[in-house]
Amino acid sequence: MTATQNPTEKHEKTVAELSATVRKYYDRGERFRIRHGSTNSTRQTATKGKHFVDTGSLSAILRLDTATQTCLVEPNVPMDRLVKYTLARGLIPLVVMEFPGITVGGGFSGTSAESSSFRYGFFDRTIVRVEMVLANGNIVHCSETENTDLFHGAAGAMGTLGVVTMLEVQLKPAKSYLQTSYHPVTSVTEAVETMRKFATDPSIDYLDGILFSQNQGAIIVGRLSDVCSDDRPKRTFSKATDPWFYLHVQDTISSHPSTVSTEAIPLAEYLFRYDRGAFWAARWSFDYFKTPFNSLTRTLFDSLMHTRVLYKAQDATPLSASQYIAQDLGLPSTRAEEFINYTVHTFGIWPLWLCPLKPTPHPTINPFPASGPGASEPLLNIGLWGPAGTKRRDRFVELNRDLEDKLVALGGEKALYAHTFYTEDEFWRVYDRGWYDALREKYGATSLPSVYDKVKGQLDAGRSMRDRVLDLRPLGGAYGVLKAIRYCYGSEYRRIRRDAPL
């Protein structure tokens, strides 16, 4: 940047150059993909195709307006940097994705729902305005009053309607702490009913739950506060010696199984409480390497247990595409118990994450209740993350397809950050192809990959020799660890950690 070039001028220059590149591809009739430099998807990254538009440099916070409580940012700004910036000015985004490396653009173009989504909906519902470069190179803005169909259609559409280059994020006043209460529950029925009750309480700011088994769980309630109510040390979850959050919750309700426990957590610590251990998904890496899972080993390997590092390990190997279930599944809350009972019988995976959602109006690519019974009810997202229980590729695909069938039968849909095993016809029976294709035609996006192109999994058993070799224990895991170590001790990650809010 020159001495006279401010962030806005630099942004406009970068977008103009990007627009010109896209226009060249369009004029030559060549398809292209968007390369943005990071991912929090559990799908294997597609590398086919020789034409890419690189948006990695669009990573600046451009302006914060305290009067409107909005912040103008480029799409590759990660949540931890945005939170650090807004907290310093007494504000916070309405929805903050719990993994700090998820970017603002990724939260909009993907599907992101977190513990304040019972009040605000998916992250994209907190975006006021978006700037995009269409597939023909035109630069447009969209909002509730301008190009409204594109504004709603691009949310969750995985970048298949255009290249997002700037977003305006709605903020709200922040407070120093979150008074966090852990409500023990002893059945799936009680968990769902308790969560439905709390979702209507206007005093609650954050709400999620963890089921550890069919007879043990916790509904976690958070209220913003500037008061630390007792003399105990403030609870933190970011240091190597801190407990992983889910283990802390389980210890708390095991020690007090019939009473509600409350503690004050500094706000940024709460917002990124699931970073270490990636909720609990990193626990399976200890099992994979037959390593004891205890406080000593978690402390010893802590540098590798943060989500940015874990995603580097995952991206390096095919294990998440062949041996592990990683799905977020949204359905009407009245059907949640039936679906949970199905997952217990079919997969036996614990814990499960519960996150109530304010539904997004149709049409949308994001999960919403299908027409029919339960269509007007609140959604409940169920996070199902763990070993599939098979090493056979054909059985893995069969289990995923059965999961998708069950979800659809109960009026639900899945978040598309994860593996999808629908055939193309099946996929478009779930999602509104007529609406989506009409948007692509209207805004000239047919030269971009479709949503199905982006999310489809490999249905047959044919796999590359590399993937077959890396499926062998411990080769795949060891290769992933080497990639993670290289990233963890590299200059990029050291800079990220230095600038983090915790």
C-alpha positions as CSV (number, residue, x, y, z in Angstrom):
1,M,0.0,0.0,0.0
2,T,1.3,3.4,-0.9
3,A,1.5,6.2,1.7
4,T,-1.6,7.9,0.3
5,Q,-3.6,4.7,-0.3
6,N,-6.1,4.0,2.5
7,P,-7.7,0.6,3.0
8,T,-10.8,1.5,1.1
9,E,-8.8,2.7,-1.9
10,K,-6.7,-0.5,-1.8
11,H,-9.9,-2.5,-1.7
12,E,-11.4,-0.8,-4.7
13,K,-8.2,-1.3,-6.7
14,T,-8.1,-5.0,-5.8
15,V,-11.7,-5.6,-6.6
16,A,-11.3,-3.8,-10.0
17,E,-8.4,-6.1,-10.8
18,L,-10.4,-9.2,-9.7
19,S,-13.3,-8.0,-11.8
20,A,-11.1,-7.7,-14.9
21,T,-9.7,-11.2,-14.4
22,V,-13.3,-12.6,-14.1
23,R,-14.4,-10.7,-17.2
24,K,-11.5,-12.3,-19.2
25,Y,-12.7,-15.8,-18.2
26,Y,-16.3,-14.9,-19.0
27,D,-15.4,-13.5,-22.4
28,R,-13.4,-16.7,-23.3
29,G,-16.2,-18.9,-22.0
30,E,-13.9,-20.5,-19.4
31,R,-15.1,-21.9,-16.1
32,F,-13.2,-20.9,-12.9
33,R,-13.1,-21.6,-9.2
34,I,-12.5,-19.3,-6.3
35,R,-9.4,-19.7,-4.3
36,H,-9.5,-17.9,-0.9
37,G,-6.6,-19.4,1.0
38,S,-8.3,-21.1,3.9
39,T,-11.2,-23.5,4.7
40,N,-13.1,-24.9,7.6
41,S,-14.9,-27.4,5.5
42,T,-14.6,-31.1,6.2
43,R,-14.9,-31.9,2.5
44,Q,-11.8,-32.7,0.6
45,T,-10.8,-29.5,-1.3
46,A,-11.4,-29.7,-5.0
47,T,-8.3,-29.1,-7.1
48,K,-9.6,-29.9,-10.6
49,G,-9.6,-27.1,-13.2
50,K,-6.9,-24.8,-14.3
51,H,-8.6,-21.4,-13.8
52,F,-8.8,-19.8,-10.4
53,V,-9.7,-16.4,-9.0
54,D,-7.6,-15.7,-5.9
55,T,-9.3,-13.6,-3.2
56,G,-6.7,-14.4,-0.5
57,S,-5.6,-10.7,-0.3
58,L,-9.1,-9.5,0.6
59,S,-8.5,-9.7,4.4
60,A,-8.8,-6.2,5.7
61,I,-11.2,-4.6,8.2
62,L,-12.2,-1.5,6.3
63,R,-14.4,0.6,8.6
64,L,-16.5,0.4,11.8
65,D,-19.5,2.7,12.3
66,T,-20.4,3.1,15.9
67,A,-23.6,5.0,15.1
68,T,-25.1,2.1,13.0
69,Q,-23.1,-0.6,14.9
70,T,-21.9,-2.1,11.7
71,C,-18.4,-3.1,10.5
72,L,-17.3,-3.2,6.8
73,V,-14.9,-6.1,6.2
74,E,-13.3,-8.1,3.4
75,P,-14.3,-11.7,3.1
76,N,-11.1,-13.3,4.4
77,V,-11.2,-11.6,7.8
78,P,-11.3,-14.4,10.4
79,M,-13.6,-14.3,13.3
80,D,-11.0,-13.9,16.0
81,R,-9.5,-10.9,14.4
82,L,-12.9,-9.3,13.8
83,V,-13.9,-10.0,17.5
84,K,-10.6,-8.5,18.7
85,Y,-11.2,-5.4,16.6
86,T,-14.9,-4.9,17.6
87,L,-14.4,-5.7,21.3
88,A,-11.8,-3.0,21.5
89,R,-14.7,-0.6,20.5
90,G,-17.3,-2.1,22.8
91,L,-19.1,-4.1,20.2
92,I,-19.5,-7.7,19.1
93,P,-21.0,-9.5,16.0
94,L,-24.5,-10.9,16.6
95,V,-23.3,-14.4,15.7
96,V,-19.7,-15.5,16.2
97,M,-18.6,-18.8,14.8
98,E,-16.9,-20.8,17.5
99,F,-13.8,-21.7,15.4
100,P,-11.7,-18.6,15.3
101,G,-10.3,-19.2,11.8
102,I,-13.7,-19.2,10.1
103,T,-13.9,-16.1,7.9
104,V,-16.7,-13.6,7.5
105,G,-17.0,-14.6,3.9
106,G,-17.0,-18.3,4.7
107,G,-19.7,-17.8,7.3
108,F,-21.9,-16.0,4.7
109,S,-21.2,-18.3,1.7
110,G,-21.3,-21.5,3.8
111,T,-23.6,-22.5,6.6
112,S,-22.8,-21.1,10.1
113,A,-25.0,-21.4,13.1
114,E,-23.8,-20.9,16.6
115,S,-25.1,-20.5,20.1
116,S,-26.8,-17.1,19.5
117,S,-28.5,-18.4,16.4
118,F,-31.7,-19.3,18.3
119,R,-32.2,-15.5,18.4
120,Y,-30.6,-14.3,15.1
121,G,-30.5,-17.3,12.8
122,F,-27.6,-18.3,10.6
123,F,-24.6,-16.0,10.4
124,D,-25.7,-14.7,7.0
125,R,-28.9,-13.3,8.6
126,T,-26.6,-10.8,10.5
127,I,-25.1,-9.4,7.2
128,V,-26.5,-6.0,6.2
129,R,-24.9,-5.7,2.7
130,V,-22.6,-7.6,0.4
131,E,-20.4,-6.5,-2.5
132,M,-19.9,-9.2,-5.2
133,V,-18.2,-9.6,-8.5
134,L,-20.6,-11.5,-10.8
135,A,-19.3,-14.3,-13.1
136,N,-19.4,-11.8,-16.0
137,G,-17.1,-9.4,-14.1
138,N,-19.8,-6.9,-13.1
139,I,-19.5,-5.4,-9.6
140,V,-22.8,-5.3,-7.7
141,H,-24.1,-4.6,-4.2
142,C,-27.0,-6.5,-2.6
143,S,-29.0,-6.1,0.5
144,E,-32.6,-6.2,1.7
145,T,-33.3,-3.3,-0.7
146,E,-30.9,-3.9,-3.6
147,N,-30.7,-7.1,-5.6
148,T,-32.6,-8.8,-2.8
149,D,-32.9,-12.1,-4.5
150,L,-29.1,-12.4,-5.0
151,F,-28.6,-11.2,-1.3
152,H,-30.7,-14.1,0.0
153,G,-29.6,-16.6,-2.7
154,A,-25.9,-16.2,-2.2
155,A,-26.2,-17.0,1.5
156,G,-25.1,-20.6,1.9
157,A,-24.6,-21.0,-1.8
158,M,-20.8,-21.8,-1.5
159,G,-19.7,-19.0,-3.8
160,T,-21.6,-20.4,-6.8
161,L,-23.5,-17.1,-7.6
162,G,-20.5,-14.8,-7.7
163,V,-17.3,-13.8,-5.8
164,V,-18.0,-12.1,-2.5
165,T,-15.6,-9.2,-2.0
166,M,-17.0,-7.2,0.9
167,L,-19.6,-7.6,3.7
168,E,-21.2,-5.3,6.2
169,V,-21.6,-7.1,9.5
170,Q,-24.3,-6.1,12.1
171,L,-22.9,-5.6,15.6
172,K,-24.3,-5.2,19.1
173,P,-23.0,-3.8,22.4
174,A,-20.6,-6.2,24.1
175,K,-20.0,-6.8,27.8
176,S,-17.1,-8.2,29.7
177,Y,-18.4,-11.6,30.7
178,L,-20.9,-14.2,30.0
179,Q,-22.7,-15.5,33.1
180,T,-22.8,-19.2,32.0
181,S,-25.2,-21.7,33.6
182,Y,-25.1,-25.5,33.1
183,H,-28.5,-27.1,33.5
184,P,-28.2,-30.9,33.9
185,V,-30.7,-33.1,31.9
186,T,-31.2,-36.8,32.2
187,S,-32.9,-37.7,28.9
188,V,-33.1,-36.7,25.3
189,T,-36.7,-35.6,25.8
190,E,-35.8,-33.4,28.7
191,A,-32.9,-31.9,26.7
192,V,-35.1,-30.9,23.8
193,E,-37.9,-29.6,26.0
194,T,-35.6,-27.6,28.1
195,M,-33.9,-26.1,25.1
196,R,-37.3,-25.1,23.6
197,K,-38.3,-23.4,26.8
198,F,-35.1,-21.4,27.1
199,A,-35.2,-20.4,23.4
200,T,-38.2,-18.2,24.2
201,D,-36.6,-16.4,27.2
202,P,-35.6,-12.9,26.2
203,S,-33.0,-12.6,28.9
204,I,-30.8,-15.3,27.3
205,D,-28.1,-14.3,24.9
206,Y,-26.5,-17.7,24.1
207,L,-27.9,-21.2,24.1
208,D,-26.6,-24.6,23.2
209,G,-26.4,-28.1,24.7
210,I,-24.3,-31.2,24.9
211,L,-25.6,-34.7,25.2
212,F,-23.0,-37.1,26.6
213,S,-25.3,-40.1,26.6
214,Q,-29.0,-40.9,26.6
215,N,-29.2,-40.1,30.3
216,Q,-26.7,-37.3,30.8
217,G,-26.4,-33.9,29.2
218,A,-26.3,-30.2,29.8
219,I,-28.2,-27.2,28.4
220,I,-25.8,-24.3,28.5
221,V,-27.3,-20.8,29.0
222,G,-25.3,-17.6,28.6
223,R,-26.2,-14.0,29.7
224,L,-24.0,-11.0,28.9
225,S,-22.8,-9.2,32.0
226,D,-20.3,-6.6,33.1
227,V,-20.3,-8.2,36.6
228,C,-18.1,-11.1,37.8
229,S,-20.4,-12.4,40.5
230,D,-18.0,-14.1,42.9
231,D,-14.4,-14.1,44.0
232,R,-13.4,-17.3,42.1
233,P,-10.9,-17.0,39.3
234,K,-12.5,-16.2,36.0
235,R,-12.9,-19.4,33.9
236,T,-10.7,-19.7,30.8
237,F,-10.4,-22.3,28.0
238,S,-7.6,-21.0,25.8
239,K,-4.4,-21.9,27.8
240,A,-2.7,-25.3,27.4
241,T,-3.4,-26.2,31.0
242,D,-7.1,-25.2,30.8
243,P,-9.7,-27.9,30.3
244,W,-11.4,-28.5,27.0
245,F,-14.8,-26.9,27.3
246,Y,-16.9,-30.0,26.8
247,L,-14.9,-31.9,29.4
248,H,-15.4,-29.0,31.8
249,V,-19.1,-29.1,31.2
250,Q,-19.2,-32.9,31.8
251,D,-17.2,-32.6,35.0
252,T,-19.5,-29.8,36.3
253,I,-22.7,-31.7,35.8
254,S,-21.2,-34.9,37.1
255,S,-20.2,-33.1,40.3
256,H,-23.6,-31.3,40.6
257,P,-26.1,-33.6,38.8
258,S,-29.2,-32.1,40.3
259,T,-28.3,-28.4,40.6
260,V,-27.6,-25.6,38.1
261,S,-24.0,-24.3,38.2
262,T,-23.1,-20.8,37.1
263,E,-19.7,-19.2,36.4
264,A,-18.4,-16.0,34.7
265,I,-16.4,-16.5,31.5
266,P,-14.6,-13.6,29.8
267,L,-16.6,-13.0,26.6
268,A,-13.9,-13.8,24.0
269,E,-13.0,-17.0,26.0
270,Y,-16.6,-18.1,25.7
271,L,-17.0,-17.2,22.0
272,F,-14.0,-19.5,21.1
273,R,-14.5,-22.1,23.8
274,Y,-14.7,-25.0,21.4
275,D,-11.4,-24.1,19.6
276,R,-9.2,-26.4,21.5
277,G,-10.2,-29.9,20.6
278,A,-12.6,-28.8,17.8
279,F,-15.5,-29.4,20.2
280,W,-14.4,-33.0,20.9
281,A,-13.4,-34.2,17.4
282,A,-9.7,-34.1,18.2
283,R,-10.3,-36.7,20.9
284,W,-10.4,-39.3,18.1
285,S,-6.8,-38.5,17.1
286,F,-5.7,-39.8,20.5
287,D,-7.6,-43.1,19.8
288,Y,-6.2,-43.3,16.3
289,F,-2.6,-43.2,17.6
290,K,-3.5,-45.3,20.7
291,T,-2.4,-42.5,23.0
292,P,-3.8,-42.0,26.5
293,F,-6.4,-39.2,26.6
294,N,-5.9,-37.3,29.8
295,S,-5.0,-33.8,31.0
296,L,-1.2,-34.5,30.7
297,T,-1.4,-35.6,27.1
298,R,-3.8,-32.8,26.2
299,T,-1.4,-30.3,27.6
300,L,1.6,-31.9,26.0
301,F,0.0,-31.8,22.5
302,D,-1.9,-28.6,23.0
303,S,-0.2,-26.7,20.1
304,L,-1.7,-29.3,17.7
305,M,-5.2,-29.2,19.2
306,H,-6.4,-25.8,17.9
307,T,-8.8,-25.9,15.0
308,R,-6.6,-24.0,12.5
309,V,-3.9,-26.6,13.0
310,L,-6.4,-29.6,13.0
311,Y,-7.8,-28.5,9.7
312,K,-4.3,-28.6,8.2
313,A,-4.0,-32.2,9.3
314,Q,-7.4,-33.1,8.0
315,D,-6.9,-31.5,4.6
316,A,-3.7,-33.5,4.2
317,T,-5.3,-36.9,4.5
318,P,-8.5,-38.7,3.2
319,L,-9.5,-40.1,6.6
320,S,-12.3,-37.6,7.1
321,A,-13.7,-38.7,3.7
322,S,-13.7,-42.4,4.5
323,Q,-13.7,-43.2,8.2
324,Y,-15.2,-40.3,10.2
325,I,-18.7,-38.8,10.2
326,A,-18.7,-35.0,10.4
327,Q,-22.2,-33.6,9.9
328,D,-24.4,-30.8,11.1
329,L,-28.0,-31.7,10.6
330,G,-31.0,-29.3,11.0
331,L,-34.6,-30.4,11.5
332,P,-37.8,-29.4,13.3
333,S,-37.2,-29.6,17.1
334,T,-40.3,-31.9,17.5
335,R,-38.5,-34.6,15.3
336,A,-35.2,-34.2,17.0
337,E,-35.7,-37.0,19.6
338,E,-36.6,-39.5,16.9
339,F,-33.5,-38.5,14.9
340,I,-31.2,-38.7,17.9
341,N,-32.5,-42.2,18.7
342,Y,-31.7,-43.2,15.1
343,T,-28.1,-41.8,15.4
344,V,-27.6,-43.7,18.7
345,H,-28.7,-46.9,17.2
346,T,-26.8,-46.5,13.9
347,F,-23.6,-44.8,14.9
348,G,-23.3,-44.9,18.7
349,I,-21.5,-41.5,18.5
350,W,-21.3,-39.4,21.7
351,P,-21.3,-36.5,22.6
352,L,-23.8,-34.8,20.4
353,W,-24.0,-31.0,20.0
354,L,-27.4,-29.3,20.2
355,C,-27.9,-25.8,18.8
356,P,-31.4,-24.3,18.4
357,L,-31.8,-22.2,15.3
358,K,-34.1,-19.4,14.2
359,P,-35.3,-20.7,10.7
360,T,-34.3,-18.9,7.5
361,P,-37.2,-18.0,5.2
362,H,-37.5,-20.1,2.1
363,P,-36.0,-20.1,-0.6
364,T,-32.5,-20.7,0.7
365,I,-29.7,-23.3,0.4
366,N,-29.3,-23.2,4.2
367,P,-31.1,-25.9,6.2
368,F,-34.8,-25.0,6.9
369,P,-37.9,-27.1,7.8
370,A,-39.4,-28.7,4.7
371,S,-43.0,-28.2,3.9
372,G,-45.4,-30.4,5.9
373,P,-45.5,-31.2,9.6
374,G,-43.2,-29.0,11.7
375,A,-42.6,-26.5,8.9
376,S,-43.2,-23.5,11.2
377,E,-41.3,-24.8,14.2
378,P,-37.9,-23.8,15.4
379,L,-35.0,-25.8,14.1
380,L,-32.6,-27.8,16.2
381,N,-29.1,-28.4,14.8
382,I,-27.5,-31.7,15.8
383,G,-23.7,-32.0,15.5
384,L,-22.8,-35.6,14.8
385,W,-19.0,-35.9,14.8
386,G,-17.1,-39.2,15.3
387,P,-15.9,-42.5,13.9
388,A,-18.2,-44.1,11.4
389,G,-17.4,-47.5,12.8
390,T,-16.2,-49.0,9.5
391,K,-13.0,-48.8,7.3
392,R,-14.8,-50.1,4.2
393,R,-15.5,-47.3,1.7
394,D,-18.7,-48.8,0.4
395,R,-20.1,-49.2,3.9
396,F,-19.0,-45.6,4.8
397,V,-21.0,-44.3,1.8
398,E,-24.0,-46.5,2.7
399,L,-24.1,-45.2,6.2
400,N,-23.9,-41.6,5.0
401,R,-26.7,-42.1,2.5
402,D,-28.9,-43.7,5.1
403,L,-28.3,-40.7,7.4
404,E,-29.3,-38.4,4.6
405,D,-32.4,-40.4,3.8
406,K,-33.5,-40.4,7.5
407,L,-32.9,-36.7,7.8
408,V,-35.0,-35.9,4.8
409,A,-37.8,-38.2,5.9
410,L,-38.0,-36.2,9.2
411,G,-38.2,-32.9,7.4
412,G,-34.6,-31.8,7.8
413,E,-31.6,-30.7,5.8
414,K,-27.8,-30.8,6.3
415,A,-25.2,-28.1,6.4
416,L,-23.3,-28.3,3.2
417,Y,-19.8,-27.7,4.6
418,A,-19.6,-31.5,5.0
419,H,-19.6,-34.5,2.8
420,T,-22.7,-35.0,0.7
421,F,-23.6,-38.4,-0.8
422,Y,-26.8,-37.6,-2.7
423,T,-26.9,-38.3,-6.4
424,E,-27.6,-35.2,-8.4
425,D,-31.3,-36.0,-8.8
426,E,-31.6,-36.7,-5.0
427,F,-29.8,-33.5,-4.1
428,W,-32.2,-31.4,-6.2
429,R,-35.2,-33.1,-4.7
430,V,-34.1,-31.7,-1.4
431,Y,-33.1,-28.2,-2.6
432,D,-35.0,-25.9,-4.9
433,R,-33.3,-26.3,-8.3
434,G,-35.8,-24.1,-10.2
435,W,-35.2,-21.1,-7.9
436,Y,-31.4,-21.7,-7.8
437,D,-31.0,-22.2,-11.6
438,A,-33.1,-19.1,-12.3
439,L,-30.8,-17.0,-10.1
440,R,-27.7,-18.4,-11.8
441,E,-29.2,-17.5,-15.2
442,K,-30.3,-14.0,-14.1
443,Y,-26.9,-13.1,-12.7
444,G,-24.8,-14.9,-15.3
445,A,-23.3,-17.5,-12.9
446,T,-23.6,-20.6,-15.1
447,S,-19.9,-20.5,-15.8
448,L,-19.3,-21.1,-12.0
449,P,-19.5,-24.6,-10.5
450,S,-23.0,-25.4,-9.1
451,V,-23.6,-26.0,-5.4
452,Y,-23.9,-29.7,-6.2
453,D,-20.5,-29.6,-8.0
454,K,-19.0,-28.1,-4.9
455,V,-20.4,-30.5,-2.3
456,K,-20.8,-33.9,-4.0
457,G,-19.0,-36.8,-2.5
458,Q,-17.5,-39.7,-4.3
459,L,-20.2,-42.4,-4.5
460,D,-18.3,-45.2,-6.0
461,A,-15.4,-47.1,-4.4
462,G,-12.8,-46.0,-6.9
463,R,-10.1,-44.0,-5.1
464,S,-6.6,-42.9,-6.0
465,M,-3.6,-44.9,-5.0
466,R,-2.5,-42.0,-2.8
467,D,-5.8,-42.1,-0.8
468,R,-5.6,-45.9,-0.5
469,V,-2.1,-45.6,1.0
470,L,-3.0,-42.8,3.4
471,D,-6.0,-44.8,4.6
472,L,-3.5,-47.3,6.1
473,R,-2.9,-46.8,9.8
474,P,-0.7,-45.0,10.9
475,L,0.4,-43.6,7.5
476,G,-2.5,-41.2,6.9
477,G,-2.5,-39.9,10.5
478,A,1.3,-39.5,10.6
479,Y,1.2,-37.5,7.3
480,G,-1.5,-35.3,8.7
481,V,0.5,-34.7,11.9
482,L,3.6,-33.7,9.9
483,K,1.6,-31.2,7.9
484,A,0.0,-29.8,11.1
485,I,3.5,-29.4,12.8
486,R,4.9,-27.7,9.7
487,Y,2.0,-25.2,9.8
488,C,1.9,-24.9,13.6
489,Y,5.5,-23.7,13.7
490,G,5.4,-21.6,10.6
491,S,5.5,-17.8,10.4
492,E,1.8,-17.5,9.3
493,Y,0.4,-19.3,12.3
494,R,2.8,-17.5,14.7
495,R,1.5,-14.2,13.3
496,I,-2.1,-15.3,13.7
497,R,-1.5,-16.4,17.3
498,R,0.2,-13.1,18.1
499,D,-2.8,-11.1,16.8
500,A,-5.5,-13.3,18.4
501,P,-7.8,-11.8,21.1
502,L,-7.0,-14.5,23.7
